[in-house]
Amino acid sequence: MALEGWYFPDQVSVVPPDQLPLVRVIRGEKIVDELIFGRNSQPRPGVWIRVKAWPLKDSAGMVSGGVVIFHDFTQGRNAPQSFLLGSRVVEQTPDSVVLTDTHGIIPYVNPAFEATTTGCSRDEALGKTPRILRSGLHDAEFYRQMWAQFTHGLAFKGMIINRNKNGELFWAQQTITSIPDESRHLTHFVSVSQDITEFRKKQEQEFQLQLARHVQQRFYAAAPVVSGFDIGGSAHPADETGGDYFDFIFMADGSLLIAVADAKGIASALHWSWHSPGPTCADSLPCSWSSMTFWPGLTRCC
């Protein structure tokens, strides 16, 4: 390809004609692994060239020519930058990253490993195995299946209960993948885990509240049977559970009291509707409907 120009590694300064590789070796210089940058007229970022060159001499020791070898080093030049960027990502991620060899020995943990709920410092983890976090709540078969999965090149994804340095349990959403070398032999395993303890606690709390609401609903009084009236009642708290309560109380004179209690300290009311057929109505049609709203206290219904 036609190059627009040769540049020094700063990618700004143009290499002058007397500093071009062939000109230098004709002067008798030897070039060993020097980098130059080539840019053409195409809308491309350019290429990095590694140069090796040496002069050719005749039998009298005079320079008669030169050999120049160019090697495209663009990918090799960018590799350290990509590696550096990847390292920064791992160092800055809020998820815990643990690297082990095939024997489970830890040579690296990222800063988030120390900052999360493990309670272990980097020095305490290096040279150890992930067993330092075992909770004892998973049996040997669980770990056997887990190891069998990622040692065969398959990623393991699952929720694991671990125990931190202080003995407290924490839940981690964990992904473990294998790292092969150029020959496809496994050399390391990397674990990325996210602490989901608070999320699990919230889930458990929501479940308990839903269960409490179900139990509370079952304790509400059933609607009584009163001749000439259809009576019903229900409660629908805004939260899973509430302090509001209602009950039906039959008095000695045969009347019915409705008790509405507000134990939560928040104003509440209970709305009731009933109908009385009356003597002239057909059995299948209500004659009149009545309704009223009850505030906490005792109200005589009928």
C-alpha positions, -999 to 999 in steps of 0.1 A, spaced: 0 0 0 12 35 -7 21 52 26 15 88 32 44 90 55 66 74 81 64 88 116 83 84 148 64 66 177 48 99 187 28 96 155 33 133 148 70 138 138 77 127 103 108 105 98 132 126 76 147 109 45 181 105 60 166 86 89 148 60 69 159 24 77 176 16 44 195 49 43 208 43 78 220 8 71 238 20 39 257 43 63 267 12 82 241 13 111 224 -17 125 187 -14 136 173 -38 162 135 -38 168 128 -1 163 92 10 160 79 34 133 44 44 125 31 44 89 0 63 78 -16 61 44 -43 82 27 -70 57 36 -93 66 66 -75 41 88 -56 47 120 -23 35 105 0 6 112 29 1 136 60 -14 119 88 -31 138 121 -28 119 152 -49 118 180 -40 95 217 -45 89 243 -36 63 258 -59 37 295 -57 32 318 -69 5 351 -88 10 369 -55 15 345 -46 44 328 -19 24 291 -15 26 276 -28 -6 239 -29 4 215 -36 32 188 -59 45 156 -44 60 129 -65 75 95 -50 83 71 -67 106 35 -55 111 33 -50 149 -1 -32 150 -19 -59 170 11 -64 193 13 -26 199 -24 -24 208 -23 -56 229 -7 -39 259 -32 -10 258 -61 -35 256 -46 -55 285 -42 -23 305 -78 -13 298 -90 -48 308 -70 -46 340 -85 -13 349 -120 -27 343 -113 -56 366 -98 -33 393 -127 -9 392 -157 -32 389 -178 -34 421 -182 -72 417 -158 -95 434 -132 -111 410 -112 -141 421 -86 -159 400 -74 -194 408 -52 -219 391 -64 -254 383 -56 -265 418 -78 -238 433 -49 -217 446 -57 -179 445 -30 -157 428 -52 -126 424 -83 -109 439 -95 -75 428 -102 -46 453 -139 -53 454 -131 -87 470 -118 -68 500 -145 -41 500 -174 -65 499 -188 -87 527 -159 -112 526 -140 -94 553 -108 -108 539 -79 -87 528 -60 -95 496 -30 -108 516 -52 -131 535 -67 -146 503 -35 -150 482 -21 -185 483 -54 -198 498 -83 -215 481 -120 -203 479 -127 -228 508 -119 -199 531 -154 -186 522 -173 -219 525 -205 -216 546 -210 -253 552 -245 -251 538 -236 -268 505 -227 -305 505 -198 -321 488 -220 -331 458 -228 -295 451 -191 -286 448 -183 -317 429 -209 -308 402 -198 -272 402 -161 -282 396 -171 -308 370 -189 -281 350 -162 -254 347 -133 -279 345 -149 -291 313 -149 -256 299 -185 -248 307 -194 -217 327 -210 -222 361 -238 -198 370 -256 -200 403 -264 -186 438 -239 -196 465 -241 -190 502 -207 -181 516 -195 -171 550 -173 -141 556 -143 -137 579 -165 -128 608 -187 -159 604 -217 -141 589 -235 -156 560 -239 -138 527 -255 -147 494 -235 -143 461 -247 -146 425 -216 -162 410 -202 -170 376 -171 -192 372 -154 -196 338 -123 -214 327 -93 -198 310 -73 -218 285 -39 -211 270 -30 -211 233 -30 -249 233 -66 -250 247 -53 -264 280 -70 -250 311 -47 -229 332 -69 -208 354 -105 -202 366 -120 -168 372 -150 -162 395 -171 -131 393 -196 -127 421 -222 -101 431 -233 -98 467 -271 -102 467 -276 -105 504 -298 -74 508 -319 -85 477 -324 -119 493 -334 -103 526 -359 -81 509 -374 -111 490 -377 -130 523 -393 -100 540 -418 -96 512 -427 -133 514 -432 -131 552 -454 -101 548 -475 -118 522 -478 -148 545 -488 -126 574 -515 -109 553 -529 -143 544 -530 -153 580 -545 -120 591 -573 -123 565 -582 -157 578 -587 -143 613 -613 -117 602 -648 -126 615 -672 -143 591 -703 -124 582 -732 -133 605 -766 -146 594 -794 -121 602 -829 -128 590 -840 -103 565 -805 -90 558 -775 -99 536 -744 -88 555 -708 -90 543 -675 -75 553 -639 -75 540 -606 -56 547 -581 -45 521 -551 -29 537 -528 -8 515 -498 -27 529 -494 -64 532 -506 -62 568 -524 -36 588 -537 -29 622 -573 -24 612 -598 -50 624 -635 -55 624 -659 -79 642 -696 -86 646 -711 -86 681 -746 -98 689 -762 -79 718 -786 -93 744 -816 -75 728 -809 -92 695 -793 -63 678 -760 -65 660 -730 -43 667 -701 -39 643 -667 -31 660 -641 -14 639 -606 -11 655 -577 10 642 -547 -4 660 -522 11 635 -528 47 644 -538 57 609 -574 70 602 -595 42 586 -630 35 578 -651 5 569 -678 7 543 -707 -17 545 -737 -24 523 -767 -46 529 -802 -51 516 -835 -60 532 -861 -77 509 -892 -64 527 -926 -81 525 -937 -71 490 -905 -80 471 -900 -111 451 -875 -135 466 -851 -131 437 -850 -93 438 -838 -70 466 -863 -45 476 -840 -19 491 -802 -14 494 -786 5 523 -750 14 530 -730 33 556 -695 41 565 -682 31 599 -653 48 617 -633 31 644 -656 24 674 -689 6 679 -718 11 655 -753 -5 658 -762 -20 625 -796 -38 627 
